[in-house]
Amino acid sequence: VVKAPKLPKGSWSTSAIVGICMHAIYLGGVFYAIKRGLPSGLSALIAGLHPVITSVAGRVILKERLRISQWAGVLLGICGVVVVVIDKVRDGVGDVTRPALIAMVVSIIGMSTGTLVQRARGKDMPLVSGTTAQYVSAGAVLLVASSLFEKWEFHLNAEMLLALLWSVFVLSISAVMLMMLLISRHSAARVSSLFFLTPALSAIESAILFGERLSVLSLVALVVALTGVYLTMRNPISEPVGQAFLAD
């Protein structure tokens, strides 16, 4: 971080907005929804719908134009998410509270907003210093929120430590930095389409780690979602905000 290129003047505000949207609102909203009783698998399913918002908003706000085949990919991605949702509903998802659903809706809007802002204004920012600014800004917001609404109780055990390490190094650092790198090279719609894989892959992960039932529908959903992502990522989109990294 010390040796990384510094952020250009005026870029802190952009990184702060992106960090608050992606970390504080999105991840914070997901964790809050799970705390309020929303099953983690269902939260992953709902979060998998955010590419739809990002694709439409990217078309309207950033003037990113998707080809017919890429809109077909978005549609297939939606179908993949719906298939897993139907499968999960058949198994039963327990009582879903209104606060949990509201938190998930807000979190999806936060992720879509952060993706669009990063693509429009922050795609040329230094990766390390840019994401560091995001973490600092999001951390400040969550610190205030936790001071107001949490009891600051922390019971350290193996499960808590593992979850904390995963959240910090996999979700908040590795995954987000990879996403920032992809956003700097691809359109918002193409990058967000990767989230269509979340529901099916979550079902497979739950089967491996927690012994949950892995149905044929979940595998079909994965194939459908993979096809959708392939169609969306295959061809470059006409991007007024920057050229796509891959060429035909």
C-alpha positions in Angstrom: 0.0 0.0 0.0 2.8 2.4 0.9 4.6 1.8 -2.4 1.5 1.7 -4.6 0.7 4.7 -6.9 -1.2 7.4 -5.1 -4.7 8.3 -6.0 -5.1 11.3 -8.3 -6.5 14.5 -6.7 -10.3 14.4 -6.5 -10.4 10.6 -6.7 -10.9 10.0 -3.0 -14.6 10.9 -3.3 -15.2 8.4 -6.1 -13.4 5.6 -4.1 -15.4 6.6 -1.0 -18.7 6.3 -2.9 -17.7 2.9 -4.4 -16.4 1.6 -1.1 -19.5 2.6 0.8 -21.8 1.1 -1.8 -19.9 -2.2 -2.4 -18.6 -2.8 1.1 -20.8 -1.0 3.7 -24.2 -1.2 1.9 -23.8 -4.5 -0.1 -21.8 -6.7 2.2 -23.3 -5.0 5.3 -26.8 -5.5 3.9 -26.2 -9.1 3.1 -24.8 -9.9 6.6 -27.7 -8.0 8.2 -30.3 -9.9 6.2 -28.7 -13.2 7.3 -28.7 -12.0 10.9 -32.4 -11.2 10.5 -33.1 -14.8 9.5 -32.6 -14.8 5.7 -30.9 -18.1 4.8 -27.5 -17.6 3.3 -28.4 -19.6 0.3 -31.4 -17.5 -0.4 -29.4 -14.3 0.1 -27.0 -15.5 -2.6 -29.9 -16.2 -4.9 -31.3 -12.7 -4.5 -27.9 -11.1 -4.9 -27.5 -13.0 -8.1 -30.2 -10.8 -9.6 -28.2 -7.6 -9.4 -26.7 -8.0 -12.9 -30.1 -7.2 -14.3 -30.2 -3.8 -12.6 -26.6 -3.1 -13.6 -27.2 -4.1 -17.3 -30.3 -1.9 -17.6 -28.7 1.0 -15.7 -25.5 0.7 -17.7 -27.5 1.0 -20.9 -29.3 4.1 -19.6 -26.6 5.9 -17.7 -23.3 4.8 -19.3 -24.8 4.3 -22.8 -23.3 0.8 -22.9 -24.9 -1.1 -25.8 -25.4 -4.8 -25.6 -25.9 -7.0 -28.6 -28.9 -9.2 -29.0 -26.8 -12.2 -28.1 -25.6 -10.5 -24.9 -29.2 -9.6 -23.9 -30.0 -13.3 -24.5 -27.1 -14.1 -22.1 -28.6 -11.8 -19.5 -32.0 -13.6 -20.0 -30.4 -17.0 -19.6 -28.6 -15.8 -16.5 -32.0 -14.7 -15.0 -33.4 -18.1 -15.9 -30.5 -19.9 -14.1 -31.2 -17.8 -11.0 -34.9 -18.5 -11.2 -34.3 -22.3 -11.5 -32.3 -22.4 -8.3 -34.8 -20.2 -6.5 -37.6 -22.6 -7.5 -35.5 -25.5 -6.3 -34.8 -23.8 -2.9 -38.4 -22.8 -2.4 -39.4 -26.5 -2.9 -37.0 -27.4 -0.1 -38.4 -24.6 2.1 -36.5 -21.5 3.1 -38.0 -20.8 6.5 -39.6 -17.6 7.6 -38.3 -14.6 5.6 -38.8 -11.3 7.4 -39.5 -8.0 5.8 -36.4 -6.3 7.3 -34.3 -9.1 5.8 -35.8 -8.6 2.3 -35.5 -4.8 2.5 -31.8 -5.2 3.5 -31.2 -7.5 0.5 -32.9 -5.0 -1.9 -30.8 -2.2 -0.6 -27.7 -4.2 -0.8 -28.3 -5.1 -4.5 -28.9 -1.4 -5.3 -25.6 -0.6 -3.5 -23.6 -3.1 -5.5 -25.1 -1.9 -8.8 -24.5 1.7 -7.9 -20.9 1.0 -6.9 -20.2 -1.0 -10.1 -21.6 1.8 -12.3 -19.7 4.6 -10.4 -16.5 2.6 -10.6 -16.9 2.0 -14.3 -17.8 5.6 -15.1 -15.3 7.5 -12.9 -12.8 5.1 -11.3 -11.8 2.6 -13.9 -8.3 4.2 -14.4 -7.6 4.5 -10.7 -4.6 2.6 -9.2 -5.9 -0.8 -8.0 -4.3 -1.0 -4.6 -4.6 2.6 -3.4 -8.1 2.8 -4.9 -9.4 -0.2 -3.1 -7.6 0.9 0.1 -9.5 4.1 0.0 -12.7 2.1 -0.4 -11.9 0.0 2.6 -11.2 3.1 4.8 -14.4 4.8 3.7 -16.6 1.8 4.2 -14.9 1.0 7.5 -15.7 4.5 8.8 -19.3 4.1 7.9 -19.6 0.6 9.4 -17.8 1.8 12.6 -20.4 4.5 13.1 -23.2 2.0 12.4 -21.8 -0.6 14.7 -21.3 2.0 17.5 -25.0 3.0 17.2 -26.7 -0.4 16.8 -24.3 -3.1 18.0 -23.2 -4.2 21.4 -19.5 -4.7 20.6 -19.6 -8.3 21.8 -17.1 -10.5 20.2 -16.8 -14.2 21.0 -13.7 -15.6 19.4 -13.8 -19.3 18.4 -12.7 -21.3 15.5 -15.8 -20.8 13.5 -15.8 -17.0 14.1 -12.1 -16.8 13.2 -12.6 -18.8 10.0 -15.6 -16.7 9.0 -13.7 -13.5 9.7 -10.6 -14.5 7.8 -12.8 -15.5 4.8 -14.8 -12.3 4.9 -11.6 -10.1 5.1 -9.2 -11.9 2.7 -11.5 -13.6 0.3 -14.6 -11.3 0.1 -13.3 -7.9 1.0 -9.8 -8.0 -0.5 -9.3 -10.7 -3.1 -12.8 -10.7 -4.7 -13.2 -7.0 -4.7 -9.8 -6.2 -6.1 -10.4 -8.8 -8.8 -13.8 -7.1 -9.5 -12.1 -3.7 -9.7 -9.6 -5.1 -12.2 -12.4 -6.5 -14.3 -14.4 -3.3 -14.2 -11.3 -1.4 -15.5 -11.2 -3.6 -18.5 -14.8 -4.6 -19.3 -18.3 -3.0 -19.2 -20.4 -3.0 -16.1 -22.9 -5.3 -17.7 -20.2 -7.9 -18.6 -18.6 -7.9 -15.2 -21.9 -8.0 -13.3 -23.0 -11.0 -15.4 -20.6 -13.1 -13.5 -22.9 -12.8 -10.5 -25.4 -15.0 -12.3 -23.1 -17.9 -11.3 -23.5 -17.1 -7.6 -26.8 -19.0 -6.9 -25.8 -22.3 -8.6 -22.2 -22.3 -7.3 -23.6 -21.5 -3.8 -25.8 -24.6 -4.0 -22.9 -26.7 -5.0 -20.7 -25.2 -2.2 -23.5 -25.9 0.3 -23.7 -29.5 -0.8 -20.0 -30.0 -0.4 -19.5 -28.1 2.9 -22.8 -28.6 4.6 -24.2 -31.8 3.1 -27.2 -30.0 1.6 -29.1 -31.7 -1.2 -27.7 -31.0 -4.7 -30.5 -31.5 -7.1 -30.4 -32.0 -10.9 -32.2 -28.6 -11.1 -29.2 -26.9 -9.5 -26.8 -28.5 -12.0 -29.1 -27.5 -14.9 -29.2 -23.9 -13.5 -25.4 -23.9 -13.4 -25.2 -24.9 -17.1 -27.8 -22.3 -18.0 -26.1 -19.5 -16.0 -22.7 -20.5 -17.5 -24.2 -20.2 -21.0 -25.6 -16.8 -20.2 -22.3 -15.5 -18.8 -20.5 -16.9 -21.9 -22.9 -15.1 -24.2 -22.6 -11.8 -22.3 -18.8 -12.0 -22.0 -18.1 -13.4 -25.5 -18.3 -10.2 -27.6 -17.1 -6.7 -26.8 -19.8 -4.2 -26.2 -19.7 -0.7 -27.7 -18.5 1.2 -24.7 -18.4 5.0 -24.8 -16.7 5.1 -21.4 -13.8 2.9 -22.5 -12.7 0.2 -24.9 -13.3 -3.4 -23.9 -10.1 -5.4 -22.9 -10.9 -8.4 -25.1 -11.2 -8.2 -28.8 -13.2 -10.4 -31.1 
